């Protein structure tokens, strides 16, 4: 998180976890400062948990999601990064995804539902030189869900994701 303002920002982080109660943490972000948050240290229930994070602030701030692995900083050799979304929506599209092949590509479609009712989300995989595949997932209220496509063959695809209620969609594509 980064605060470009001349005043401190009061920040509320709401961690949405799969099938559990959200975890709420409040922080003060100093003026013209940044901080790194290790989610695993925020609450014991977040250790090894997949999370989506709703960030509310008293002032405009910047956020991004960065992940590094494996282990401690001196052993990191993989990373993934994305900027935070600023709004929910009922229509999403992701331009690229890849699974399989000699490098064992994986793509995760990350679905977050910050609402107070479950959302049924259809993920349409538009595959290169292959038939359309559609999967439906129920994302409980105030939670998140990972959709993982896996195969031994190389598949390149994009996704179209309509939802009857507002959700947030991102993707993660680490090389493992």
HELIX and SHEET records of a PDB file:
HELIX    1   1 UNK A   39  UNK A   41  5                                   3    
HELIX    2   2 UNK A   44  UNK A   46  5                                   3    
HELIX    3   3 UNK A   73  UNK A   75  5                                   3    
SHEET    1   A 2 UNK A   2  UNK A   3  0                                        
SHEET    2   A 2 UNK A  33  UNK A  34 -1                                        
SHEET    1   B 3 UNK A  23  UNK A  29  0                                        
SHEET    2   B 3 UNK A   9  UNK A  17 -1                                        
SHEET    3   B 3 UNK A  51  UNK A  57 -1                                        
SHEET    1   C 2 UNK A  64  UNK A  69  0                                        
SHEET    2   C 2 UNK A  78  UNK A  83 -1                                        
SHEET    1   D 4 UNK A  89  UNK A  99  0                                        
SHEET    2   D 4 UNK A 155  UNK A 172 -1                                        
SHEET    3   D 4 UNK A 107  UNK A 113 -1                                        
SHEET    4   D 4 UNK A 143  UNK A 149 -1                                        
SHEET    1   E 4 UNK A  89  UNK A  99  0                                        
SHEET    2   E 4 UNK A 155  UNK A 172 -1                                        
SHEET    3   E 4 UNK A 119  UNK A 127 -1                                        
SHEET    4   E 4 UNK A 133  UNK A 139 -1                                        
END                                                                             
